[in-house]
């Protein structure tokens, strides 16, 4: 009899905890359904119409997607520009952040100050960062040309020339490597010291430690930063919107900026929704490849 009472009491507590868990999670679930999943489903429906803002709905099936891949040259241009920027920016930021994290992981005086300095740009709002670099890229009185002028190099057009616009924005992307560097730093501090000691016992030096200990143990962190960096760079927008407006000659016509312009300048909301879904599929495809191939190069301590 007493055992049954204890079981009944335990089940009552479990039921109460389950109910409170549902109640506390409900705002997050509702937020996801209303502000994420709902709009995604709606945009999928819009992508099958020729709806213009202020106009009527007209179902046209997959015509928007056919137009995108067969007639719209700006679609292919914006996709190429975004991919070009992504595959230039991501490796540079990843390598730079990793090197900075390794430097910040050393035991030197004033290390906390250097960590703060490298992370400060991340705290500056994106629009303020963009305005700062807009001044730095100015070909007449910008900081970069002033510095290069002292070495006898002048006349750089930076974002104002078709050939140098993307490389200039790639250079700008290194300004925000502090976020990835902090994550790398956390990973470096979690590497067991006894592994470095084992390399020393075997007569290995700094390069051996880096190759056989640091990089293998950091692969989960590298994987996380890589996935996040790819997703973020494919959604680059502020630089084109504030600095270049897609120019010169559409050389910085990033995909999300083209999507925005199609939706809110040309008011083609149906076509813009189709563009959004193509971007979603592209990002999903790339991240899926990363997850599928991660088993070959990502090492988890204690994993099989």
Secondary structure, DSSP 8 states (H G I E B T S, - for coil): -HHHHHHHHHHHHHHHHHHHHHHHHHHHHHHHIIIIIHHHHHHHHHTTB---TTS---B-TTHHHHHHHHT-HHHHHHHHHHHHHHHHHHHHHHHHHHHHHHHHTS--TTHHHHHHHHHHHHHS-HHHHHHHHHHHT-TTT-HHHHHHHTTT-----GGGSTTTHHHHHHHHHGGGTHHHHHHHHHHHHTS-HHHHHHHHHTT--HHHHIIIIIHHHHHHHHHHHHHHHHHHHHT--HIIIIIITT-STTTT--HHHHHHHHHHTS--HHHHHHHHHHHHHHHHHHHHHHHHHHHHH---TT--
